[in-house]
Amino acid sequence: MFTDAYWPRVNGVTVSVDSFSRALVNEGHEVMIVCSSYPQEIGNPVSLQKEMESEKLMKIVKVPSLPFTFSKEDRIAKLNKFNWVFKQVDAFNPDIIHMNTEMVIAEFGFLYARTHNLPDIYTLHTMWEDYTPYYFSFFPAWFVKHVTRKIMKNIIKRPYRVIVPTLQIEEFLNSYKLDIKPFLLPTGIDINLFKHSETEKKEFRIKLEELYPHLKNKRILLFAGRIGREKNIGFLLNIFPDIFAKHPDIVLLIAGNGPDLDYYREEARSLGIEDNCVFPGYFIRSDLALVYSISEIFLFPSLTDTQGLVTLEAMLSGTPVVAIGALGTITVMGGDNGGFMVKDDKAEFTARVIDLLDDHGLRERKSREATLHAQSWSIDELTKKLAAIYKSVISDYTEEFGHRIVPVWELVIQKRWWKINNMILKKKTKRSWQKILSKLKAIEN
């Protein structure tokens, strides 16, 4: 697995790579993750309990990296480390290369696959045309989208096969009019991570309220995700006063970090709701699972989220969802399953939140519905499909292009005859040099 995003960086790609890798190992496969290194303090995750102890299931190669100029959270691997990366991958001896990124780490993966005649597969996680205008806001949006589209078309053409996690991304891929038939494979979720006893929930709630007193005796409306404008968080802040006017026992918990955290804190202040909004930053994964479970409703207004993983996690925790029906949300919810999927309309969104707050019976029904509906995204079942995809791709590639090869430069370096000839050359050079020195001494005498 090649990825630029991995822990402690928190996003959907990290969760996807980590979840599939662990599940593949549990199925008896060996997995190596090649990723950019991140400072441990990235995101400063909140930790109220001990992080779950996990075995070192995968071999993880963290490539030295540099800060990404346009995003404080992200890193770019150093290009000059490709030879070092190749040595690590050589020792692992993979059967297939799987790219989960479009950045420098992807270049390492593509290059290794080409030079070693290995099948490579790429998962298109992100519709970058929707995201890049937020990173490069100093250029016109149409120009950024145009350039992004050109780059993405080039990347998508390079791997032997492509995976898409949703039908919406498949449609997006088809709009490029490339001769590609992708595999459809959603990202799976480890269901066991979201199962908690009532005692666990109560104990966690006490700890959380000690850290954030504003939460005490309040019903929590939760948003979790990157704090960036593409997530449409301003939408939630603007409808919150109307919800609060009818239900003063609520608080809005916005879990996550990102470039616009200060911007939204200031917006909450300007709307007069700062005392009813909590911005704790990132939670470690095991803690976030508990935050879902103690929340009344999960709110998700994003129009750009491609997979809807946080929505799935909330549903697995039995927390009803109110979300705008776009991209990944459409795939995950498929309508009003486990909550309400609404239009990009403040009045409708507000009404559905109030319905759930007003009617305890409705909330309980939607809670049970959410848990049941989300079961089909079990990581175990989807990992079996991924393993089958790998097997198919390896077979097709081998039939078309043959087996793995060793690049010429590696043959030259590794061959024993080179080492022997090199030793002979050194000895001959040493003897010749000694003869020259002897002649010079004779002349001097």
C-alpha positions, 0 to 999 in steps of 0.5 A, spaced: 500 500 500 502 506 497 499 512 501 501 519 502 496 520 508 497 515 514 497 516 522 497 520 525 494 524 519 486 523 520 482 523 514 478 518 510 484 515 506 488 513 512 482 510 515 481 506 508 488 504 508 489 502 515 482 498 515 483 494 509 491 493 511 489 490 518 483 486 515 488 483 509 493 481 515 487 477 519 486 474 512 493 471 512 496 476 507 502 480 508 502 487 507 507 493 507 505 500 508 509 506 504 507 512 507 510 519 508 512 521 515 508 525 519 510 529 526 507 525 532 503 532 534 500 533 527 492 535 529 494 534 537 489 529 538 485 529 544 486 522 548 481 521 554 483 513 554 489 509 553 489 508 545 487 501 543 493 496 543 494 493 537 499 488 534 504 490 529 501 487 523 503 491 517 510 493 516 510 500 515 515 504 511 515 512 513 519 516 508 522 522 510 518 528 508 517 536 508 511 540 510 506 541 504 506 549 503 498 549 501 496 545 507 499 545 514 496 538 516 499 534 510 506 532 508 510 531 501 515 525 501 522 527 499 523 525 492 531 523 493 528 517 497 526 513 492 532 508 492 531 507 499 524 506 498 526 501 493 530 497 498 525 496 503 520 494 498 525 489 495 526 486 501 518 485 502 518 482 495 510 484 493 506 481 488 502 487 487 502 495 488 496 498 490 496 506 490 492 510 495 495 517 493 496 522 487 502 525 490 510 523 491 509 516 494 504 514 488 510 516 484 515 511 488 509 506 487 508 507 479 516 507 478 517 501 482 511 497 479 514 499 472 521 497 473 520 490 476 514 488 471 509 488 477 501 489 477 499 496 480 492 498 482 490 505 484 484 507 488 481 514 486 479 516 493 478 523 492 474 528 487 480 533 487 477 538 482 472 539 488 478 540 493 483 544 489 480 550 489 480 551 496 487 549 497 489 554 491 484 560 492 489 565 489 487 562 482 480 563 479 476 556 481 475 554 473 483 555 472 484 550 478 479 545 476 482 545 469 489 544 471 487 539 476 483 535 471 489 534 466 493 532 472 488 527 474 487 524 467 494 523 466 494 519 473 488 515 472 491 512 465 497 510 469 495 504 473 494 497 470 487 497 474 483 502 478 478 501 484 472 506 485 469 506 492 462 509 490 458 510 484 458 517 484 466 517 483 465 512 478 461 517 474 466 522 475 471 517 472 467 516 466 466 523 465 474 523 463 472 518 457 478 514 458 477 506 456 477 504 463 472 499 467 474 500 474 472 495 480 467 498 485 469 497 492 467 501 498 471 502 504 469 497 510 469 499 517 471 495 523 464 494 526 467 491 533 470 498 534 463 501 535 461 496 540 460 499 547 457 498 553 453 503 557 458 503 562 463 505 557 459 510 555 457 513 562 465 513 564 467 516 557 462 522 558 464 523 565 471 524 562 469 528 556 465 533 561 471 534 565 475 536 560 469 540 556 464 543 562 460 546 556 457 539 555 455 537 562 447 535 562 447 537 554 445 533 548 450 533 543 449 534 536 456 532 533 460 533 526 466 530 525 471 531 520 476 536 517 475 543 519 475 546 512 470 550 508 469 544 503 466 541 509 460 546 509 461 547 516 458 554 516 451 551 514 451 548 521 453 554 525 448 558 521 442 553 523 444 552 530 441 558 533 434 556 530 435 549 533 438 552 540 432 557 540 427 551 541 432 546 544 436 550 549 439 543 552 443 542 546 451 543 544 454 543 538 461 539 538 465 540 532 470 534 532 476 535 528 482 540 525 484 543 519 486 550 516 479 553 518 478 552 525 480 559 527 475 562 522 469 557 524 471 559 532 470 566 530 464 565 526 461 562 532 463 568 536 460 573 531 453 568 531 453 569 539 453 561 540 460 560 542 458 558 549 454 552 545 460 550 540 465 546 542 472 545 538 476 539 541 480 538 535 482 531 533 480 525 537 484 518 537 480 513 533 478 509 539 475 516 543 472 518 537 468 511 536 465 513 543 464 520 542 459 518 536 456 513 541 454 519 546 451 524 541 444 525 540 445 526 532 450 526 527 450 532 523 453 532 516 453 538 511 459 536 506 457 537 499 464 534 497 465 528 501 466 522 497 465 516 501 461 518 507 466 514 512 464 518 518 457 518 517 457 510 517 461 510 523 456 514 526 450 509 524 454 503 526 454 507 533 447 507 533 447 515 532 441 517 527 444 522 521 441 528 518 446 529 512 445 533 505 444 528 500 451 529 496 456 524 493 458 519 499 452 520 503 448 518 497 451 511 497 452 510 504 445 512 506 441 511 500 435 515 502 432 516 509 436 510 512 438 511 519 436 518 519 434 523 514 438 525 507 436 532 505 437 537 500 442 543 501 436 547 504 437 550 511 430 550 513 429 542 511 435 540 515 433 544 521 426 541 521 429 534 521 434 535 526 428 538 531 424 532 529 429 527 532 430 532 538 422 532 539 420 525 538 424 520 543 421 514 539 423 517 532 430 517 534 430 510 537 427 507 531 432 511 527 438 509 531 436 501 530 435 503 523 442 506 523 446 500 526 442 495 522 443 499 515 451 500 516 452 492 518 453 491 510 459 495 510 463 490 514 470 490 513 471 483 513 466 482 507 469 487 503 476 485 504 474 478 501 472 482 495 479 486 495 483 480 495 479 477 490 480 483 486 488 483 487 488 475 485 484 477 478 489 483 477 495 479 478 493 473 474 491 478 468 497 482 468 501 476 468 498 473 462 499 479 459 506 482 461 509 476 464 512 475 471 516 480 476 523 482 473 529 485 477 531 491 474 538 491 470 541 496 475 540 491 481 542 485 477 549 489 476 550 491 483 547 484 486 551 479 481 557 476 484 561 476 478 561 484 479 564 483 486 569 478 484 571 483 478 571 489 482 576 485 487 580 483 482 580 490 479 582 493 486 588 488 487 591 490 480 590 497 481 594 496 488 599 492 485 600 497 479 600 503 484 606 500 488 610 498 482 609 506 480 611 508 487 617 503 487 620 506 480 619 513 483 623 511 489 629 508 485 629 514 481 630 519 487 636 514 489 
